[in-house]
Amino acid sequence: MRWRLRALSVLGAGLRMPSGARGRALQDGLSGTGGTAPAPDRHRPSPGRGRGDTVRAWTELFRVSALFSVPGDALAGAAAVGRSPGRGTALAIGASLCLYEAGMALNDWADREEDAVDRPHRPIPSGRISPPAALGAAGVLTVAGLALAARAGRPALAVATGLAATVWAYDLHLKHTKAGPAAMAAARTLDLLLGATASVAAGARGGAVARGGAPVVPRAADNVAAPAHPARGALTALPAALVLGAHTYGVTAVSRHEAQGGSTAVPLAVLATTTGLGAAVLTAGRAARTRGPEPGAGGLGAVGPGERRATRPHRLTPADLLLTAFTGAYLRTAGPPLLHAALNPSPPLTQRAVGGGIRAMIPLQAALATRAGAPGSGLAVMALVPLARSLARKVSPT
């Protein structure tokens, strides 16, 4: 079977790597079901053309059970800039979901000839969906995603445009090149930044007004002002976005050895990166709670020239416990499979490592939101895991 990876949704934007046998493990990991899905029956009779069969074909094309790794990007982005989820965050989630599904349809269209050999049961090679219909759906969903982002403001539209361009470039060309992992990482990074810029733009319209007319919204996490301009919001959210991007790059790098196995260095390197990311998320969260108010914030906590920022003793809070739990879930989900793949770099264990990396995306998003002072958003992200598992039982993610 030809080497291809299907539906690596770490992008937050519906990107999928070239599919093949290992794609089943990736889809399973994304939906949170664990294990590898059974091989499809290529000799089953062709389905009917009723309305139910048509809906089923489109849900298979879009892999709807794999959608649940998308909302966490926008929620983590909003938390990173000190905004509570609102209208802008909802628009960012809608835009991300549209671009994600556009990538799903586009990739099936681009891989239709390969699927005719490797996976003839897929909607396009089986004749249940025509290639022009799939390509048209990709175009319509891309336009819809950009339209939703535009409603959140021009900065959000600019980020969404870059995200859409990355999706199309990856599906049509980059996934077959060495730039594939970087493109996947860029998509996930941009998706979180989309949530941040959209949330700031929407909050700026309804926020309080400080001196000079600049809208300011207090940030509950560390008692500082949230960014008043979307561009500053993007810079504020960049560290969190890069964490997701680094994780995505590692998962994609491991996936390139999934068919043949034999790579020990790559899983070890990615394991070290994963451990470092988990430690960075955990320590940064604690540091944010122990430092005092930012200098120059005005009012209480303002620090004058030559003064040091005050620190306050830290007491363990429920948010600290959640952050530790979410970070532990991230390391526990991604780490052991990577170690097993490094000790025995066989194709099955390498596939499990990739699936573990995808499943770890949700607790990583939850940890990033909680670290930024939004434990409610973290809990909301983690609540998507059982929903993904339930839907995966009804609609196969492969």
Disulfide bonds with the S-S distance in Angstrom:
none
